[in-house]
Amino acid sequence: MADYTQDAKQLLEDIGGPDNISAVSHCATRMRFVLNDPAKADSKKIEDIPAVKGTFTQAGQYQVIIGNDVATFYNVFSKISGKEGVSKDEVKAASKQNQNPVQRAMSVLAEIFTPIIPAIVVGGLILGFRNILEAVPMGWLDGQTIVEVSQFWSGVNSFLWLIGEAIFHFLPVGITWSVAKKMGTTQILGIVLGITLVSPQLLNAYAVAGTAAAEIPVWDFGYFTIDMIGYQAQVIPAMLAGFLLAYLELGLRKVIPQAISMIFVPFFALVPTVLVAHTVLGPIGWVIGNWVSSVVYAGLGSSFNWLFGALFGFLYAPLVITGLHHMTNAIDLQLIADFDGTNLWPMIALSNIAQGSAVLAIIFLHRGNEKEEQVSIPAMISCYLGVTEPAMFGINIKYIYPFVAAMIGSGIAGLVATIFNVTANSIGVGGLPGILSIQNQYWVIFAICMVIAIVVPFVLTVVFRKYNILNKSDQVVVTEPELGK
């Protein structure tokens, strides 16, 4: 077992001493610090420590890449520094002191959507498989679909819709639950609120457009009526309702005595929220959601869609640095609700692939650098599977030129994808497996876009390095102020 005593002492000194550490924890490969003054951390000296593979700053956390031995290193560091570790959630909470208001807002969005993304990924795969079964005429079946000739696959197709409907039509339940969880309020109330937005008692949101105004069911209170309309698959109405419920509950806890709070807090939080959700927040949220999705869809479908795709593909990676990329989850889900698919998400998957390909080029250029390969190889693999932060912060941003090469490759791939209207069934695994979430008629063109996202960044990274373009020192340490620009 390696002795990390000296390395841990050096890290403590170079990071600004124990008084500069507000919180510390570790994940699978990295030490995660929240520093009282990030400027005191000397990244250049820290990266010269033998056990350290790299550093980067993200979401208010200063992260030091150690590798697979991080748990052992962490235990040694904890003894030397006298700093007891905290949970990841506590580190996230502490890190907000180093975030600006926009970053904090994006962190809230991330914390709301992250818990429900696995379900959405599953739903996208199910929709893609169902498209193959029911929507693709097969030449070997005389132009018929699989469900038309096979009762078994017809049954499978029908059964899978049970899961697909639960994920997408009843998405507001997941959102209101996630808001309650993030705000630290009663999660079952969030679930109940979500159900009141999609209850079978209500007119399904997808049926509203085809229903005459006089036939829309209402709650009749004598003095006024309220339309009984559901909000299936709607994102913004669910978020607004979820936050209202959370803030009402938090406020009521402060004024209602604890002895009777179990009775009155849930009642006076839930009932008014449901009423306001169906009279004010739901209609307003629906309009906002339709407006946002229509603007994005218009940009993707206009005569200048190639420019939109190129710019989005080029700029998505910088959005990840700022944290603003979290807002795309809500836009994707709104596009899926309104247009049965999203043109935005395929470009996100291509951007992830491009960043991984730039790291692949660095691995090729720096082959034999065993210390860096402990970071670059796992980072490339995770990037191709949809997690870009280790690749961007651990490798690409440090050298600058691979990051720019990946942005260019992503922009070209995004341009091509937009021109051919490549559409995904839903959010999926944002890397090479992303093709599984693409609507089947666009598989070939998306595969071509994937090749562009692999080849262009690799070639450009090699060219930039050979001709010393954007590469004055071959390594640039990026600090928090630079990342926030």
C-alpha positions in Angstrom: 0.0 0.0 0.0 1.4 3.4 -1.0 2.3 5.9 1.7 0.5 9.2 1.0 1.6 11.0 4.2 4.0 13.4 2.5 1.7 14.0 -0.5 -1.2 14.7 1.8 0.8 17.2 3.8 1.9 19.0 0.6 -1.7 19.1 -0.6 -2.9 20.6 2.7 -0.2 23.3 2.4 -0.8 24.1 -1.3 -4.5 24.3 -0.9 -4.3 27.0 1.7 -4.1 25.2 4.9 -6.9 23.7 7.1 -8.4 27.2 7.7 -9.1 27.5 4.0 -11.2 24.2 3.9 -14.9 24.7 4.5 -15.8 21.1 3.6 -14.2 18.1 2.0 -15.4 14.7 0.7 -14.4 12.3 -2.0 -16.0 10.4 -4.9 -14.7 7.5 -6.9 -11.5 9.2 -8.1 -11.4 12.8 -6.8 -11.1 14.8 -3.6 -13.8 17.4 -3.5 -13.1 20.6 -1.6 -15.2 23.7 -0.8 -12.6 26.4 -0.1 -13.2 29.6 1.8 -10.9 31.4 -0.6 -10.3 29.5 -3.9 -7.6 31.9 -4.9 -5.3 30.5 -2.1 -5.1 27.1 -3.8 -2.0 26.9 -5.9 -3.1 24.6 -8.7 0.4 24.4 -10.4 2.0 23.2 -7.2 -0.8 20.8 -6.4 -0.5 19.2 -9.8 3.2 18.6 -9.2 2.4 16.4 -6.2 3.1 12.8 -7.2 -0.3 11.4 -6.1 -2.2 14.1 -7.9 -3.3 13.5 -11.5 -5.0 16.9 -12.1 -7.3 19.6 -10.7 -10.3 21.5 -11.8 -13.1 23.7 -10.4 -16.8 23.0 -11.0 -20.0 24.2 -9.3 -18.1 25.9 -6.5 -16.0 22.8 -5.7 -12.3 22.5 -6.1 -11.6 19.0 -7.2 -8.3 17.1 -7.0 -8.0 14.0 -9.1 -6.2 11.2 -7.2 -7.4 8.0 -9.0 -8.5 4.7 -7.7 -6.6 5.1 -4.4 -8.6 8.2 -3.5 -10.2 6.6 -0.4 -6.8 5.7 1.1 -5.5 9.2 0.3 -8.5 10.8 1.8 -8.1 8.9 5.1 -4.5 10.1 5.3 -5.4 13.6 4.4 -8.2 13.7 7.0 -5.9 12.6 9.8 -3.3 15.2 8.9 -5.7 18.1 8.3 -8.0 17.4 11.1 -10.9 17.9 8.7 -13.6 15.3 9.0 -15.4 14.4 5.8 -19.0 15.3 5.1 -21.5 13.8 2.6 -21.6 14.8 -1.0 -24.9 16.6 -0.4 -23.3 18.7 2.4 -20.4 19.5 0.1 -22.9 20.6 -2.5 -24.7 22.8 0.0 -21.5 24.4 1.2 -20.2 24.9 -2.3 -23.1 27.3 -3.1 -21.2 30.0 -1.2 -18.8 30.1 -4.2 -21.6 30.2 -6.8 -23.2 33.3 -8.4 -27.0 33.5 -8.6 -27.2 32.0 -12.1 -25.0 29.1 -11.1 -27.2 28.5 -8.0 -30.3 28.5 -10.2 -28.8 26.0 -12.6 -27.7 23.8 -9.6 -31.4 23.7 -8.5 -32.5 22.6 -12.0 -29.8 19.9 -12.0 -30.8 18.6 -8.6 -34.5 18.4 -9.7 -33.9 16.6 -13.0 -30.9 14.4 -12.1 -33.0 11.9 -10.1 -35.6 11.4 -12.9 -33.2 11.1 -15.8 -32.7 7.3 -15.5 -36.5 6.8 -16.0 -36.5 9.2 -19.0 -33.5 7.3 -20.5 -35.5 4.0 -20.1 -38.5 5.6 -21.6 -36.6 6.8 -24.6 -35.2 3.3 -25.3 -38.8 1.9 -25.0 -40.2 4.5 -27.5 -37.4 3.7 -29.9 -38.0 0.0 -29.7 -41.8 0.5 -30.1 -41.1 2.6 -33.2 -39.3 -0.3 -34.8 -42.2 -2.7 -33.9 -45.1 -0.6 -35.1 -43.9 2.2 -37.4 -41.2 0.6 -39.7 -42.4 -1.3 -42.7 -40.1 -4.3 -43.2 -39.2 -5.4 -46.7 -38.9 -9.1 -45.6 -42.5 -8.8 -44.3 -43.9 -7.5 -47.7 -43.9 -3.9 -46.4 -45.8 -4.7 -43.2 -44.7 -3.8 -39.7 -43.7 -6.4 -37.1 -46.9 -5.9 -35.0 -49.1 -6.4 -38.1 -47.8 -9.9 -38.6 -46.9 -11.1 -35.1 -49.4 -11.3 -32.2 -46.5 -11.9 -29.8 -44.7 -8.6 -30.7 -48.0 -6.8 -30.9 -48.5 -7.9 -27.2 -45.0 -6.8 -26.3 -45.6 -3.4 -28.0 -48.8 -2.9 -26.1 -47.2 -3.9 -22.8 -44.2 -1.6 -23.2 -46.5 1.3 -23.6 -47.6 0.8 -20.0 -44.1 1.8 -18.9 -43.7 4.5 -21.6 -46.9 6.2 -20.6 -46.0 6.0 -16.9 -42.7 7.7 -17.6 -43.7 10.5 -20.0 -47.4 11.2 -19.5 -47.1 11.0 -15.7 -43.8 13.0 -15.7 -45.2 15.8 -13.5 -45.4 13.3 -10.6 -41.7 12.7 -10.8 -41.0 16.4 -11.0 -43.1 17.5 -8.1 -41.6 14.6 -6.0 -38.1 15.7 -7.0 -38.8 19.3 -6.1 -40.1 18.2 -2.6 -37.0 16.1 -2.2 -34.6 18.9 -3.2 -36.4 21.4 -0.9 -36.4 19.1 2.1 -40.2 19.0 2.4 -42.7 16.1 2.6 -42.1 13.9 -0.5 -45.4 12.1 -0.4 -47.2 15.5 -0.7 -45.1 16.2 -3.8 -46.2 12.9 -5.2 -49.9 13.6 -4.4 -49.6 17.0 -6.0 -48.2 15.5 -9.2 -51.0 13.0 -9.3 -53.6 15.8 -9.1 -52.0 17.2 -12.2 -52.4 14.0 -14.3 -55.4 12.3 -12.7 -57.7 10.3 -15.0 -60.5 12.5 -13.7 -59.1 15.3 -15.8 -59.3 15.8 -19.5 -56.0 14.5 -20.9 -53.7 17.3 -22.1 -53.3 15.6 -25.5 -57.1 15.7 -26.0 -57.5 19.4 -25.2 -56.8 20.7 -28.8 -59.5 18.3 -30.2 -62.2 19.1 -27.6 -64.7 21.9 -28.1 -64.7 24.5 -25.3 -68.3 23.6 -24.3 -67.3 19.9 -23.8 -64.3 20.5 -21.5 -65.4 19.2 -18.0 -65.4 21.7 -15.2 -65.6 21.9 -11.4 -68.7 24.0 -10.8 -68.6 26.0 -7.6 -71.8 27.9 -8.4 -70.1 31.3 -8.4 -67.4 30.2 -10.8 -66.0 27.2 -12.6 -62.6 25.7 -13.1 -61.6 23.7 -16.2 -60.7 20.1 -15.4 -57.7 19.9 -17.6 -54.7 17.6 -17.0 -51.0 18.5 -17.5 -49.7 15.2 -18.8 -45.9 15.5 -19.8 -45.9 19.2 -18.9 -42.7 20.3 -17.2 -43.1 24.0 -16.2 -46.6 23.7 -14.6 -45.2 20.8 -12.5 -42.1 22.8 -11.4 -44.1 25.9 -10.5 -46.6 23.9 -8.5 -43.9 21.9 -6.8 -42.1 25.0 -5.6 -45.3 26.6 -4.4 -46.1 23.5 -2.3 -42.5 23.5 -0.9 -42.5 27.1 0.1 -46.0 26.9 1.6 -45.0 23.9 3.7 -41.7 25.6 4.8 -43.6 28.8 5.7 -46.4 27.0 7.6 -43.8 25.0 9.6 -42.6 28.3 11.1 -46.0 29.5 12.3 -48.0 26.4 13.2 -47.2 24.8 16.6 -45.4 21.5 16.3 -48.1 19.7 18.4 -50.6 20.2 15.6 -48.3 20.6 12.6 -48.8 17.0 11.3 -52.5 17.8 10.8 -52.5 21.4 9.6 -49.3 21.8 7.7 -50.0 19.2 5.0 -53.7 20.3 4.7 -53.0 24.0 4.3 -50.0 23.4 2.0 -51.5 20.8 -0.3 -55.1 22.0 -0.8 -54.3 25.6 -1.7 -51.5 24.5 -4.0 -53.7 22.2 -6.0 -56.3 25.0 -6.4 -53.7 27.5 -7.5 -52.0 24.9 -9.8 -55.3 24.4 -11.7 -56.3 28.1 -11.8 -53.1 30.0 -12.2 -49.8 28.2 -12.3 -51.0 25.4 -14.7 -52.3 27.7 -17.4 -49.4 30.1 -17.1 -46.8 27.3 -17.1 -48.5 25.7 -20.1 -48.2 28.9 -22.1 -44.6 29.5 -21.0 -43.7 25.9 -21.9 -45.4 26.1 -25.3 -43.6 29.4 -26.0 -40.2 28.1 -25.1 -40.6 24.9 -27.1 -42.1 26.7 -30.0 -39.2 29.2 -30.2 -36.6 26.4 -30.0 -38.5 24.3 -32.5 -38.9 27.3 -34.9 -35.1 27.9 -34.7 -34.5 24.3 -35.5 -37.0 24.2 -38.3 -36.2 27.6 -39.9 -34.2 28.3 -43.0 -31.3 29.2 -40.8 -31.5 26.0 -38.8 -28.0 25.1 -39.9 -26.7 28.2 -38.1 -28.7 27.4 -35.0 -27.3 23.8 -35.0 -23.7 24.9 -35.6 -23.8 27.5 -32.8 -25.5 25.2 -30.3 -23.1 22.4 -31.1 -20.1 24.8 -30.8 -21.3 26.4 -27.6 -22.7 23.5 -25.6 -19.4 22.6 -24.0 -18.9 26.1 -22.6 -22.5 25.9 -21.3 -21.4 22.9 -19.3 -18.6 24.8 -17.8 -21.0 27.5 -16.5 -23.7 25.0 -15.5 -26.2 26.6 -17.8 -26.6 23.3 -19.7 -29.0 22.1 -17.0 -31.8 24.2 -18.5 -31.7 22.1 -21.6 -33.3 19.2 -19.7 -36.5 21.2 -19.3 -36.4 22.3 -22.9 -35.9 18.7 -24.2 -38.8 17.4 -22.1 -41.1 20.2 -23.3 -40.1 19.5 -26.9 -41.0 15.9 -26.4 -44.4 16.8 -24.9 -45.3 19.2 -27.6 -43.6 17.6 -30.7 -43.2 13.9 -29.8 -39.4 14.2 -29.9 -36.4 16.5 -29.4 -34.0 17.9 -32.0 -31.9 19.5 -29.3 -30.7 16.4 -27.4 -28.9 14.7 -30.4 -26.6 17.7 -30.6 -25.8 17.3 -26.9 -24.9 13.6 -27.4 -22.6 14.7 -30.3 -20.9 17.4 -28.2 -20.1 14.7 -25.6 -18.6 12.4 -28.2 -16.5 15.3 -29.6 -15.0 16.0 -26.2 -14.1 12.4 -25.8 -12.5 12.3 -29.2 -10.3 15.3 -28.3 -9.1 13.4 -25.2 -8.5 10.3 -27.4 -6.2 12.5 -29.5 -4.3 13.7 -26.3 -3.9 10.0 -25.3 -2.4 9.4 -28.8 -0.1 12.5 -28.6 1.0 11.9 -25.1 1.3 8.1 -25.2 3.7 6.8 -22.6 2.7 9.5 -20.0 1.5 7.0 -17.4 0.5 9.7 -14.9 -1.8 11.5 -17.3 -3.2 8.3 -18.8 -4.6 7.5 -15.3 -6.9 10.5 -15.9 -7.2 10.6 -19.7 -8.2 7.0 -20.4 -11.0 6.8 -17.8 -12.1 10.3 -18.8 -12.4 9.4 -22.5 -14.4 6.3 -21.7 -16.8 8.2 -19.4 -17.1 10.9 -22.1 -18.1 8.4 -24.7 -20.7 7.1 -22.2 -22.1 10.6 -21.7 -20.2 12.1 -18.7 -18.0 14.9 -19.9 -16.8 16.7 -16.9 -13.7 14.5 -16.2 -12.6 14.9 -19.8 -13.2 18.6 -20.1 -11.9 19.7 -16.7 -9.2 17.0 -16.3 -7.7 17.3 -19.8 -9.2 19.4 -22.5 -9.5 22.8 -20.7 -6.0 22.5 -19.3 -4.5 22.2 -22.8 -7.1 24.5 -24.4 -6.5 23.4 -28.0 -8.3 20.0 -27.6 -11.3 21.8 -26.1 -11.5 24.1 -29.0 -11.1 21.3 -31.5 -13.9 19.4 -29.8 -16.1 22.5 -30.0 -15.5 22.8 -33.7 -16.2 19.2 -34.4 -19.4 19.4 -32.3 -20.5 22.5 -34.2 -20.0 20.7 -37.6 -21.8 17.6 -36.4 -24.6 19.8 -34.9 -25.0 21.6 -38.2 -25.4 18.4 -40.2 -27.8 16.9 -37.6 -30.0 20.0 -37.7 -30.1 20.2 -41.5 -31.4 16.7 -41.6 -33.8 17.2 -38.7 -32.3 14.4 -36.6 -34.8 13.8 -33.7 -34.5 11.8 -30.5 -37.4 10.0 -28.9 -36.2 11.4 -25.5 -33.2 12.2 -23.5 -30.8 9.2 -23.5 -27.3 8.1 -22.8 -25.4 11.2 -24.0 -22.5 9.5 -25.9 -22.0 6.7 -28.3 -25.0 4.7 -27.0 -27.1 7.8 -27.7 -28.0 6.4 -31.1 -30.4 4.0 -29.3 -32.6 7.0 -28.4 -32.7 8.5 -31.9 -35.8 7.9 -34.0 -35.1 5.0 -36.3 -35.5 7.0 -39.6 -32.5 9.2 -38.5 -30.1 6.4 -37.5 -28.0 6.6 -40.7 -27.5 10.3 -40.6 -26.9 10.4 -36.9 -24.2 7.7 -37.4 -22.6 10.0 -39.9 -22.7 12.8 -37.4 -21.1 10.6 -34.8 -18.2 9.9 -37.3 -17.8 13.7 -37.7 -17.8 14.1 -33.9 -15.1 11.5 -33.6 -12.8 12.3 -36.6 -12.9 16.1 -36.7 -11.9 16.8 -33.1 -9.2 14.1 -33.2 -7.6 15.4 -36.4 -7.9 19.1 -35.3 -6.3 18.3 -31.9 -3.3 16.7 -33.6 -3.0 19.6 -36.1 -3.3 22.2 -33.4 -0.6 20.5 -31.4 1.7 20.0 -34.4 1.5 23.7 -35.4 1.4 25.0 -31.9 -2.0 26.6 -32.3 -3.8 27.7 -29.1 -0.9 26.0 -27.3 1.6 28.4 -25.9 2.7 26.4 -22.9 1.1 23.0 -23.7 -0.8 23.3 -20.3 -2.9 26.0 -18.9 -4.2 25.9 -15.3 -7.8 27.2 -15.4 -8.9 29.0 -12.3 -12.5 29.8 -11.1 -12.6 33.4 -12.5 -11.6 32.1 -15.9 -14.2 29.4 -15.9 -16.9 31.9 -15.0 -16.2 34.2 -18.0 
